[in-house]
């Protein structure tokens, strides 16, 4: 089933981009242009993303940022500590 008729993007394509790490409608748009023309599919994309698991979302649920290093420190803190 098509999600974005402007660019011919299917539900399966959106799900694949989500599995590849696109966790927001904006990231999906960057990956395949869905949602960048008329915008009518953005709510459908949000619904699809809300149903699946997102690696970045899972990190956030565990209290870790996707930008954190293995010790769980945010990138800005890591740079400050390493620079000192």
N, CA, C and O atoms as a CHARMM CRD file, in Angstrom:
* protein
*
  336
    1    1 UNK  N      0.84600  -1.18000   0.00000 PROA 1      0.00000
    2    1 UNK  CA     0.00000   0.00000   0.00000 PROA 1      0.00000
    3    1 UNK  C      0.89500   1.24700   0.00000 PROA 1      0.00000
    4    1 UNK  O      1.89100   1.32100   0.71900 PROA 1      0.00000
    5    2 UNK  N      0.50900   2.21300  -0.82200 PROA 2      0.00000
    6    2 UNK  CA     1.27700   3.44500  -0.90400 PROA 2      0.00000
    7    2 UNK  C      1.00600   4.33600   0.30500 PROA 2      0.00000
    8    2 UNK  O     -0.13400   4.49200   0.74300 PROA 2      0.00000
    9    3 UNK  N      2.07300   4.90900   0.82600 PROA 3      0.00000
   10    3 UNK  CA     1.98000   5.89100   1.89800 PROA 3      0.00000
   11    3 UNK  C      2.05900   7.27500   1.27100 PROA 3      0.00000
   12    3 UNK  O      1.26600   8.15900   1.59500 PROA 3      0.00000
   13    4 UNK  N      3.00700   7.45300   0.38500 PROA 4      0.00000
   14    4 UNK  CA     3.22500   8.73600  -0.28100 PROA 4      0.00000
   15    4 UNK  C      2.96500   8.55600  -1.77300 PROA 4      0.00000
   16    4 UNK  O      3.77400   7.97000  -2.49200 PROA 4      0.00000
   17    5 UNK  N      1.83200   9.06400  -2.21900 PROA 5      0.00000
   18    5 UNK  CA     1.50800   8.92300  -3.63600 PROA 5      0.00000
   19    5 UNK  C      2.29800   9.90700  -4.49300 PROA 5      0.00000
   20    5 UNK  O      2.45800   9.67800  -5.69100 PROA 5      0.00000
   21    6 UNK  N      2.79400  10.99500  -3.90800 PROA 6      0.00000
   22    6 UNK  CA     3.58600  11.96400  -4.67400 PROA 6      0.00000
   23    6 UNK  C      4.87900  11.33100  -5.19400 PROA 6      0.00000
   24    6 UNK  O      5.29500  11.59800  -6.32200 PROA 6      0.00000
   25    7 UNK  N      5.50800  10.49800  -4.37500 PROA 7      0.00000
   26    7 UNK  CA     6.78100   9.89100  -4.75000 PROA 7      0.00000
   27    7 UNK  C      6.71400   8.36800  -4.85800 PROA 7      0.00000
   28    7 UNK  O      7.73800   7.71700  -5.06500 PROA 7      0.00000
   29    8 UNK  N      5.51900   7.79600  -4.71900 PROA 8      0.00000
   30    8 UNK  CA     5.34600   6.36100  -4.87800 PROA 8      0.00000
   31    8 UNK  C      6.04100   5.53500  -3.80600 PROA 8      0.00000
   32    8 UNK  O      6.60500   4.48200  -4.10100 PROA 8      0.00000
   33    9 UNK  N      6.00400   6.01000  -2.55700 PROA 9      0.00000
   34    9 UNK  CA     6.66200   5.32100  -1.44200 PROA 9      0.00000
   35    9 UNK  C      5.64200   4.43700  -0.73300 PROA 9      0.00000
   36    9 UNK  O      4.55000   4.88700  -0.38500 PROA 9      0.00000
   37   10 UNK  N      6.00800   3.18700  -0.52500 PROA 10     0.00000
   38   10 UNK  CA     5.11000   2.22400   0.10700 PROA 10     0.00000
   39   10 UNK  C      5.35800   2.12200   1.60300 PROA 10     0.00000
   40   10 UNK  O      6.36700   2.59800   2.12300 PROA 10     0.00000
   41   11 UNK  N      4.40300   1.48600   2.28200 PROA 11     0.00000
   42   11 UNK  CA     4.56700   1.22000   3.71700 PROA 11     0.00000
   43   11 UNK  C      5.83800   0.42200   3.96200 PROA 11     0.00000
   44   11 UNK  O      6.59000   0.71000   4.89300 PROA 11     0.00000
   45   12 UNK  N      6.07500  -0.58100   3.12400 PROA 12     0.00000
   46   12 UNK  CA     7.25600  -1.42500   3.29100 PROA 12     0.00000
   47   12 UNK  C      8.53900  -0.61400   3.17900 PROA 12     0.00000
   48   12 UNK  O      9.49000  -0.85800   3.92200 PROA 12     0.00000
   49   13 UNK  N      8.57900   0.34400   2.26300 PROA 13     0.00000
   50   13 UNK  CA     9.76800   1.18200   2.12500 PROA 13     0.00000
   51   13 UNK  C      9.98000   2.04300   3.37100 PROA 13     0.00000
   52   13 UNK  O     11.10700   2.19400   3.84300 PROA 13     0.00000
   53   14 UNK  N      8.90600   2.59900   3.89300 PROA 14     0.00000
   54   14 UNK  CA     9.00900   3.40200   5.11700 PROA 14     0.00000
   55   14 UNK  C      9.50900   2.53100   6.26200 PROA 14     0.00000
   56   14 UNK  O     10.38200   2.94600   7.02300 PROA 14     0.00000
   57   15 UNK  N      8.95900   1.32600   6.38700 PROA 15     0.00000
   58   15 UNK  CA     9.38600   0.40800   7.44500 PROA 15     0.00000
   59   15 UNK  C     10.85700   0.03700   7.28300 PROA 15     0.00000
   60   15 UNK  O     11.57800  -0.07000   8.27500 PROA 15     0.00000
   61   16 UNK  N     11.30900  -0.15900   6.04800 PROA 16     0.00000
   62   16 UNK  CA    12.71100  -0.49300   5.81000 PROA 16     0.00000
   63   16 UNK  C     13.62700   0.66500   6.20400 PROA 16     0.00000
   64   16 UNK  O     14.67800   0.45100   6.80800 PROA 16     0.00000
   65   17 UNK  N     13.22900   1.88400   5.86300 PROA 17     0.00000
   66   17 UNK  CA    14.02600   3.05300   6.25400 PROA 17     0.00000
   67   17 UNK  C     14.06600   3.18100   7.77400 PROA 17     0.00000
   68   17 UNK  O     15.09100   3.56100   8.34100 PROA 17     0.00000
   69   18 UNK  N     12.95000   2.86500   8.43300 PROA 18     0.00000
   70   18 UNK  CA    12.91100   2.89500   9.89800 PROA 18     0.00000
   71   18 UNK  C     13.86000   1.84900  10.47800 PROA 18     0.00000
   72   18 UNK  O     14.56400   2.12400  11.44900 PROA 18     0.00000
   73   19 UNK  N     13.88400   0.66500   9.89700 PROA 19     0.00000
   74   19 UNK  CA    14.81100  -0.37600  10.35400 PROA 19     0.00000
   75   19 UNK  C     16.25300   0.04200  10.14300 PROA 19     0.00000
   76   19 UNK  O     17.14100  -0.35700  10.89700 PROA 19     0.00000
   77   20 UNK  N     16.48500   0.85300   9.10700 PROA 20     0.00000
   78   20 UNK  CA    17.83100   1.34000   8.81000 PROA 20     0.00000
   79   20 UNK  C     18.21700   2.52900   9.67700 PROA 20     0.00000
   80   20 UNK  O     19.33900   3.02500   9.57500 PROA 20     0.00000
   81   21 UNK  N     17.28900   3.00500  10.54400 PROA 21     0.00000
   82   21 UNK  CA    17.62600   4.05500  11.49100 PROA 21     0.00000
   83   21 UNK  C     16.86800   5.35900  11.36100 PROA 21     0.00000
   84   21 UNK  O     17.06400   6.25600  12.18200 PROA 21     0.00000
   85   22 UNK  N     16.01500   5.49900  10.36900 PROA 22     0.00000
   86   22 UNK  CA    15.22400   6.72500  10.23600 PROA 22     0.00000
   87   22 UNK  C     14.05900   6.64800  11.22400 PROA 22     0.00000
   88   22 UNK  O     13.14300   5.84700  11.03800 PROA 22     0.00000
   89   23 UNK  N     14.08900   7.46400  12.25800 PROA 23     0.00000
   90   23 UNK  CA    13.12600   7.34600  13.35200 PROA 23     0.00000
   91   23 UNK  C     12.09900   8.46500  13.41600 PROA 23     0.00000
   92   23 UNK  O     11.21300   8.44300  14.27000 PROA 23     0.00000
   93   24 UNK  N     12.20400   9.43100  12.53500 PROA 24     0.00000
   94   24 UNK  CA    11.26000  10.54200  12.52600 PROA 24     0.00000
   95   24 UNK  C     10.78900  10.77100  11.09700 PROA 24     0.00000
   96   24 UNK  O     11.45800  10.35200  10.15300 PROA 24     0.00000
   97   25 UNK  N      9.64300  11.43400  10.92600 PROA 25     0.00000
   98   25 UNK  CA     9.20300  11.75500   9.56800 PROA 25     0.00000
   99   25 UNK  C     10.24900  12.55500   8.79200 PROA 25     0.00000
  100   25 UNK  O     10.38300  12.38000   7.58100 PROA 25     0.00000
  101   26 UNK  N     10.97000  13.40800   9.45500 PROA 26     0.00000
  102   26 UNK  CA    12.01000  14.19700   8.78300 PROA 26     0.00000
  103   26 UNK  C     13.13400  13.29600   8.26800 PROA 26     0.00000
  104   26 UNK  O     13.64800  13.50500   7.16900 PROA 26     0.00000
  105   27 UNK  N     13.51100  12.29800   9.06200 PROA 27     0.00000
  106   27 UNK  CA    14.55300  11.36700   8.62500 PROA 27     0.00000
  107   27 UNK  C     14.05800  10.48100   7.48600 PROA 27     0.00000
  108   27 UNK  O     14.82300  10.14300   6.58300 PROA 27     0.00000
  109   28 UNK  N     12.78400  10.10800   7.52700 PROA 28     0.00000
  110   28 UNK  CA    12.19300   9.35400   6.42300 PROA 28     0.00000
  111   28 UNK  C     12.22900  10.21900   5.15800 PROA 28     0.00000
  112   28 UNK  O     12.56700   9.73300   4.07900 PROA 28     0.00000
  113   29 UNK  N     11.88100  11.49400   5.29600 PROA 29     0.00000
  114   29 UNK  CA    11.90600  12.41200   4.15400 PROA 29     0.00000
  115   29 UNK  C     13.30400  12.52000   3.56900 PROA 29     0.00000
  116   29 UNK  O     13.46300  12.56100   2.34900 PROA 29     0.00000
  117   30 UNK  N     14.30400  12.56700   4.41300 PROA 30     0.00000
  118   30 UNK  CA    15.68200  12.63200   3.93000 PROA 30     0.00000
  119   30 UNK  C     16.07500  11.36100   3.18900 PROA 30     0.00000
  120   30 UNK  O     16.86600  11.40100   2.24600 PROA 30     0.00000
  121   31 UNK  N     15.52000  10.24100   3.61700 PROA 31     0.00000
  122   31 UNK  CA    15.86600   8.96000   3.02000 PROA 31     0.00000
  123   31 UNK  C     15.16800   8.72800   1.68200 PROA 31     0.00000
  124   31 UNK  O     15.75100   8.12300   0.78200 PROA 31     0.00000
  125   32 UNK  N     13.91500   9.20500   1.53600 PROA 32     0.00000
  126   32 UNK  CA    13.16300   8.83900   0.31800 PROA 32     0.00000
  127   32 UNK  C     12.23500   9.92900  -0.21000 PROA 32     0.00000
  128   32 UNK  O     11.49400   9.68000  -1.16100 PROA 32     0.00000
  129   33 UNK  N     12.24900  11.11300   0.36700 PROA 33     0.00000
  130   33 UNK  CA    11.42500  12.26000  -0.03900 PROA 33     0.00000
  131   33 UNK  C      9.96700  12.18100   0.40100 PROA 33     0.00000
  132   33 UNK  O      9.22500  13.14500   0.21500 PROA 33     0.00000
  133   34 UNK  N      9.53700  11.06500   0.97900 PROA 34     0.00000
  134   34 UNK  CA     8.14000  10.95900   1.40600 PROA 34     0.00000
  135   34 UNK  C      7.81700  12.07200   2.39700 PROA 34     0.00000
  136   34 UNK  O      8.55800  12.29800   3.35300 PROA 34     0.00000
  137   35 UNK  N      6.71900  12.75600   2.16400 PROA 35     0.00000
  138   35 UNK  CA     6.28200  13.82500   3.05100 PROA 35     0.00000
  139   35 UNK  C      6.81400  15.19600   2.69000 PROA 35     0.00000
  140   35 UNK  O      6.52300  16.16900   3.38600 PROA 35     0.00000
  141   36 UNK  N      7.59400  15.29900   1.61100 PROA 36     0.00000
  142   36 UNK  CA     8.19500  16.58900   1.27800 PROA 36     0.00000
  143   36 UNK  C      7.44100  17.37500   0.21800 PROA 36     0.00000
  144   36 UNK  O      7.77600  18.53000  -0.04700 PROA 36     0.00000
  145   37 UNK  N      6.42700  16.77000  -0.39300 PROA 37     0.00000
  146   37 UNK  CA     5.69400  17.49700  -1.43500 PROA 37     0.00000
  147   37 UNK  C      4.40000  18.06900  -0.85200 PROA 37     0.00000
  148   37 UNK  O      4.39600  19.21000  -0.38900 PROA 37     0.00000
  149   38 UNK  N      3.33000  17.32300  -0.86100 PROA 38     0.00000
  150   38 UNK  CA     2.05100  17.85600  -0.36900 PROA 38     0.00000
  151   38 UNK  C      1.91800  17.72900   1.14700 PROA 38     0.00000
  152   38 UNK  O      1.15600  18.47300   1.76500 PROA 38     0.00000
  153   39 UNK  N      2.65000  16.79900   1.74800 PROA 39     0.00000
  154   39 UNK  CA     2.60300  16.62000   3.20400 PROA 39     0.00000
  155   39 UNK  C      1.44400  15.77400   3.69300 PROA 39     0.00000
  156   39 UNK  O      1.30100  15.56400   4.89700 PROA 39     0.00000
  157   40 UNK  N      0.61400  15.28600   2.78500 PROA 40     0.00000
  158   40 UNK  CA    -0.54800  14.50800   3.17700 PROA 40     0.00000
  159   40 UNK  C     -0.22700  13.17000   3.81300 PROA 40     0.00000
  160   40 UNK  O     -1.08600  12.57700   4.46600 PROA 40     0.00000
  161   41 UNK  N      0.98200  12.68600   3.63900 PROA 41     0.00000
  162   41 UNK  CA     1.34400  11.37100   4.17200 PROA 41     0.00000
  163   41 UNK  C      2.09100  11.43700   5.50900 PROA 41     0.00000
  164   41 UNK  O      2.39800  10.39700   6.09000 PROA 41     0.00000
  165   42 UNK  N      2.38000  12.62100   5.99600 PROA 42     0.00000
  166   42 UNK  CA     3.20200  12.74400   7.20200 PROA 42     0.00000
  167   42 UNK  C      2.55100  12.06000   8.40800 PROA 42     0.00000
  168   42 UNK  O      3.23800  11.39200   9.18100 PROA 42     0.00000
  169   43 UNK  N      1.25600  12.21800   8.57200 PROA 43     0.00000
  170   43 UNK  CA     0.58300  11.55600   9.70700 PROA 43     0.00000
  171   43 UNK  C      0.63700  10.03700   9.58100 PROA 43     0.00000
  172   43 UNK  O      0.77800   9.33400  10.58100 PROA 43     0.00000
  173   44 UNK  N      0.52600   9.53800   8.37400 PROA 44     0.00000
  174   44 UNK  CA     0.61800   8.08200   8.15100 PROA 44     0.00000
  175   44 UNK  C      2.02900   7.59400   8.46700 PROA 44     0.00000
  176   44 UNK  O      2.20200   6.52800   9.05900 PROA 44     0.00000
  177   45 UNK  N      3.03100   8.36800   8.07600 PROA 45     0.00000
  178   45 UNK  CA     4.42400   8.02100   8.38500 PROA 45     0.00000
  179   45 UNK  C      4.63300   8.01700   9.89100 PROA 45     0.00000
  180   45 UNK  O      5.27100   7.11300  10.43000 PROA 45     0.00000
  181   46 UNK  N      4.09400   9.03200  10.57500 PROA 46     0.00000
  182   46 UNK  CA     4.20300   9.08200  12.04300 PROA 46     0.00000
  183   46 UNK  C      3.57400   7.84400  12.65800 PROA 46     0.00000
  184   46 UNK  O      4.13100   7.26200  13.58900 PROA 46     0.00000
  185   47 UNK  N      2.42600   7.43800  12.15100 PROA 47     0.00000
  186   47 UNK  CA     1.74100   6.26100  12.68400 PROA 47     0.00000
  187   47 UNK  C      2.57700   5.00600  12.46200 PROA 47     0.00000
  188   47 UNK  O      2.67400   4.16200  13.35200 PROA 47     0.00000
  189   48 UNK  N      3.17600   4.87900  11.29500 PROA 48     0.00000
  190   48 UNK  CA     4.01500   3.71100  11.02400 PROA 48     0.00000
  191   48 UNK  C      5.24800   3.68900  11.92200 PROA 48     0.00000
  192   48 UNK  O      5.64900   2.63000  12.40500 PROA 48     0.00000
  193   49 UNK  N      5.83800   4.83800  12.14200 PROA 49     0.00000
  194   49 UNK  CA     7.02500   4.90500  13.00200 PROA 49     0.00000
  195   49 UNK  C      6.67700   4.63300  14.45100 PROA 49     0.00000
  196   49 UNK  O      7.48600   4.07200  15.19100 PROA 49     0.00000
  197   50 UNK  N      5.48200   5.02300  14.86400 PROA 50     0.00000
  198   50 UNK  CA     5.06600   4.81100  16.24200 PROA 50     0.00000
  199   50 UNK  C      4.82800   3.36200  16.58200 PROA 50     0.00000
  200   50 UNK  O      4.90600   2.97400  17.74800 PROA 50     0.00000
  201   51 UNK  N      4.53900   2.55300  15.57600 PROA 51     0.00000
  202   51 UNK  CA     4.24500   1.14100  15.80800 PROA 51     0.00000
  203   51 UNK  C      5.49800   0.29000  15.89200 PROA 51     0.00000
  204   51 UNK  O      5.51900  -0.71000  16.61000 PROA 51     0.00000
  205   52 UNK  N      6.52900   0.66400  15.17800 PROA 52     0.00000
  206   52 UNK  CA     7.73700  -0.16100  15.13200 PROA 52     0.00000
  207   52 UNK  C      8.72700   0.23000  16.20800 PROA 52     0.00000
  208   52 UNK  O      8.56300   1.24000  16.89200 PROA 52     0.00000
  209   53 UNK  N      9.74800  -0.58000  16.34200 PROA 53     0.00000
  210   53 UNK  CA    10.79600  -0.22500  17.29700 PROA 53     0.00000
  211   53 UNK  C     11.89000   0.51100  16.55100 PROA 53     0.00000
  212   53 UNK  O     12.20800   0.19300  15.40600 PROA 53     0.00000
  213   54 UNK  N     12.44500   1.47300  17.20200 PROA 54     0.00000
  214   54 UNK  CA    13.49600   2.28300  16.62000 PROA 54     0.00000
  215   54 UNK  C     14.73400   2.15500  17.49700 PROA 54     0.00000
  216   54 UNK  O     14.64500   2.39300  18.70100 PROA 54     0.00000
  217   55 UNK  N     15.88000   1.79000  16.94000 PROA 55     0.00000
  218   55 UNK  CA    17.07800   1.64700  17.76800 PROA 55     0.00000
  219   55 UNK  C     17.38200   2.89500  18.57500 PROA 55     0.00000
  220   55 UNK  O     17.79000   2.80100  19.73200 PROA 55     0.00000
  221   56 UNK  N     17.18600   4.06400  17.97600 PROA 56     0.00000
  222   56 UNK  CA    17.45300   5.31500  18.70300 PROA 56     0.00000
  223   56 UNK  C     16.46000   5.50200  19.83100 PROA 56     0.00000
  224   56 UNK  O     16.81800   5.95200  20.92000 PROA 56     0.00000
  225   57 UNK  N     15.18500   5.14900  19.56100 PROA 57     0.00000
  226   57 UNK  CA    14.16400   5.26500  20.58900 PROA 57     0.00000
  227   57 UNK  C     14.44900   4.29700  21.74200 PROA 57     0.00000
  228   57 UNK  O     14.23600   4.63100  22.90700 PROA 57     0.00000
  229   58 UNK  N     14.93400   3.09600  21.40800 PROA 58     0.00000
  230   58 UNK  CA    15.26400   2.11200  22.44000 PROA 58     0.00000
  231   58 UNK  C     16.38800   2.62200  23.32900 PROA 58     0.00000
  232   58 UNK  O     16.35300   2.41300  24.54200 PROA 58     0.00000
  233   59 UNK  N     17.39200   3.29500  22.74700 PROA 59     0.00000
  234   59 UNK  CA    18.47500   3.87500  23.54000 PROA 59     0.00000
  235   59 UNK  C     17.93400   4.94500  24.47400 PROA 59     0.00000
  236   59 UNK  O     18.33200   5.02100  25.63700 PROA 59     0.00000
  237   60 UNK  N     17.02600   5.77200  23.96400 PROA 60     0.00000
  238   60 UNK  CA    16.44400   6.82900  24.79200 PROA 60     0.00000
  239   60 UNK  C     15.64400   6.23300  25.93900 PROA 60     0.00000
  240   60 UNK  O     15.67200   6.75300  27.05500 PROA 60     0.00000
  241   61 UNK  N     14.92700   5.14100  25.67000 PROA 61     0.00000
  242   61 UNK  CA    14.15300   4.48800  26.71400 PROA 61     0.00000
  243   61 UNK  C     15.06100   3.91300  27.80000 PROA 61     0.00000
  244   61 UNK  O     14.65000   3.78200  28.95300 PROA 61     0.00000
  245   62 UNK  N     16.28200   3.57400  27.43500 PROA 62     0.00000
  246   62 UNK  CA    17.23800   3.02900  28.39900 PROA 62     0.00000
  247   62 UNK  C     18.02500   4.14700  29.09500 PROA 62     0.00000
  248   62 UNK  O     18.92300   3.88000  29.89400 PROA 62     0.00000
  249   63 UNK  N     17.67900   5.39800  28.78400 PROA 63     0.00000
  250   63 UNK  CA    18.36200   6.52100  29.41800 PROA 63     0.00000
  251   63 UNK  C     19.63900   6.92000  28.71700 PROA 63     0.00000
  252   63 UNK  O     20.43200   7.68700  29.26500 PROA 63     0.00000
  253   64 UNK  N     19.85400   6.41300  27.51100 PROA 64     0.00000
  254   64 UNK  CA    21.05200   6.75400  26.75900 PROA 64     0.00000
  255   64 UNK  C     20.66900   7.51200  25.50700 PROA 64     0.00000
  256   64 UNK  O     19.67100   7.20100  24.85800 PROA 64     0.00000
  257   65 UNK  N     21.45300   8.48600  25.18200 PROA 65     0.00000
  258   65 UNK  CA    21.25300   9.23700  23.96300 PROA 65     0.00000
  259   65 UNK  C     21.92100   8.51500  22.80300 PROA 65     0.00000
  260   65 UNK  O     22.95200   7.87300  23.00400 PROA 65     0.00000
  261   66 UNK  N     21.36600   8.59800  21.59000 PROA 66     0.00000
  262   66 UNK  CA    22.04700   7.98500  20.45100 PROA 66     0.00000
  263   66 UNK  C     23.37200   8.66800  20.16100 PROA 66     0.00000
  264   66 UNK  O     24.20700   8.12400  19.43900 PROA 66     0.00000
  265   67 UNK  N     23.57200   9.86700  20.72200 PROA 67     0.00000
  266   67 UNK  CA    24.82900  10.57900  20.53200 PROA 67     0.00000
  267   67 UNK  C     25.80200  10.34300  21.68200 PROA 67     0.00000
  268   67 UNK  O     26.87000  10.95200  21.73300 PROA 67     0.00000
  269   68 UNK  N     25.43700   9.47000  22.59200 PROA 68     0.00000
  270   68 UNK  CA    26.30800   9.18400  23.73100 PROA 68     0.00000
  271   68 UNK  C     27.35300   8.14600  23.34700 PROA 68     0.00000
  272   68 UNK  O     27.13200   7.32300  22.45800 PROA 68     0.00000
  273   69 UNK  N     28.48800   8.19500  24.02500 PROA 69     0.00000
  274   69 UNK  CA    29.50500   7.17900  23.78100 PROA 69     0.00000
  275   69 UNK  C     29.17200   5.92800  24.59000 PROA 69     0.00000
  276   69 UNK  O     28.12100   5.86700  25.22700 PROA 69     0.00000
  277   70 UNK  N     30.04100   4.94700  24.57100 PROA 70     0.00000
  278   70 UNK  CA    29.74000   3.68500  25.24900 PROA 70     0.00000
  279   70 UNK  C     29.61700   3.84300  26.75700 PROA 70     0.00000
  280   70 UNK  O     28.98500   3.01200  27.40900 PROA 70     0.00000
  281   71 UNK  N     30.19600   4.87100  27.31600 PROA 71     0.00000
  282   71 UNK  CA    30.08000   5.10600  28.75300 PROA 71     0.00000
  283   71 UNK  C     28.78300   5.83300  29.09000 PROA 71     0.00000
  284   71 UNK  O     28.47500   6.05200  30.26200 PROA 71     0.00000
  285   72 UNK  N     28.02100   6.20700  28.05600 PROA 72     0.00000
  286   72 UNK  CA    26.74400   6.87300  28.28800 PROA 72     0.00000
  287   72 UNK  C     26.85200   8.37200  28.43400 PROA 72     0.00000
  288   72 UNK  O     25.87500   9.03700  28.77500 PROA 72     0.00000
  289   73 UNK  N     28.05100   8.92000  28.17500 PROA 73     0.00000
  290   73 UNK  CA    28.20900  10.36600  28.28600 PROA 73     0.00000
  291   73 UNK  C     27.77500  11.03700  26.98800 PROA 73     0.00000
  292   73 UNK  O     28.09500  10.53800  25.90900 PROA 73     0.00000
  293   74 UNK  N     27.05500  12.15600  27.06300 PROA 74     0.00000
  294   74 UNK  CA    26.70200  12.88500  25.84400 PROA 74     0.00000
  295   74 UNK  C     27.97100  13.32200  25.11900 PROA 74     0.00000
  296   74 UNK  O     29.01200  13.51000  25.74900 PROA 74     0.00000
  297   75 UNK  N     27.89200  13.48200  23.81100 PROA 75     0.00000
  298   75 UNK  CA    29.04900  13.83000  22.99400 PROA 75     0.00000
  299   75 UNK  C     29.72500  15.10800  23.48100 PROA 75     0.00000
  300   75 UNK  O     30.95400  15.17600  23.49900 PROA 75     0.00000
  301   76 UNK  N     28.94800  16.13300  23.88000 PROA 76     0.00000
  302   76 UNK  CA    29.54100  17.39100  24.33600 PROA 76     0.00000
  303   76 UNK  C     30.37600  17.18200  25.58700 PROA 76     0.00000
  304   76 UNK  O     31.45200  17.76500  25.72100 PROA 76     0.00000
  305   77 UNK  N     29.89500  16.36400  26.49400 PROA 77     0.00000
  306   77 UNK  CA    30.64600  16.07600  27.71800 PROA 77     0.00000
  307   77 UNK  C     31.90200  15.29400  27.37500 PROA 77     0.00000
  308   77 UNK  O     32.97500  15.57100  27.91200 PROA 77     0.00000
  309   78 UNK  N     31.77600  14.32700  26.49400 PROA 78     0.00000
  310   78 UNK  CA    32.92000  13.51800  26.09300 PROA 78     0.00000
  311   78 UNK  C     34.01500  14.38400  25.52000 PROA 78     0.00000
  312   78 UNK  O     35.18700  14.19400  25.84900 PROA 78     0.00000
  313   79 UNK  N     33.65500  15.35300  24.65200 PROA 79     0.00000
  314   79 UNK  CA    34.65000  16.21400  24.03500 PROA 79     0.00000
  315   79 UNK  C     35.31200  17.09500  25.07900 PROA 79     0.00000
  316   79 UNK  O     36.52200  17.31600  25.02400 PROA 79     0.00000
  317   80 UNK  N     34.53500  17.60300  26.03000 PROA 80     0.00000
  318   80 UNK  CA    35.07700  18.45100  27.07000 PROA 80     0.00000
  319   80 UNK  C     36.04700  17.67600  27.94200 PROA 80     0.00000
  320   80 UNK  O     37.12700  18.17200  28.26200 PROA 80     0.00000
  321   81 UNK  N     35.67500  16.47200  28.32600 PROA 81     0.00000
  322   81 UNK  CA    36.52000  15.63500  29.16400 PROA 81     0.00000
  323   81 UNK  C     37.78800  15.25500  28.42100 PROA 81     0.00000
  324   81 UNK  O     38.87800  15.32200  28.98900 PROA 81     0.00000
  325   82 UNK  N     37.66700  14.85900  27.16700 PROA 82     0.00000
  326   82 UNK  CA    38.83300  14.45000  26.40100 PROA 82     0.00000
  327   82 UNK  C     39.75400  15.61600  26.10700 PROA 82     0.00000
  328   82 UNK  O     40.96600  15.42800  25.99100 PROA 82     0.00000
  329   83 UNK  N     39.19600  16.84000  25.98100 PROA 83     0.00000
  330   83 UNK  CA    40.00000  18.00000  25.69200 PROA 83     0.00000
  331   83 UNK  C     40.78400  18.46200  26.90900 PROA 83     0.00000
  332   83 UNK  O     41.81400  19.12100  26.76100 PROA 83     0.00000
  333   84 UNK  N     40.32600  18.13500  28.09500 PROA 84     0.00000
  334   84 UNK  CA    40.97100  18.60100  29.33000 PROA 84     0.00000
  335   84 UNK  C     42.26700  17.88800  29.61400 PROA 84     0.00000
  336   84 UNK  O     42.92100  18.17200  30.61700 PROA 84     0.00000
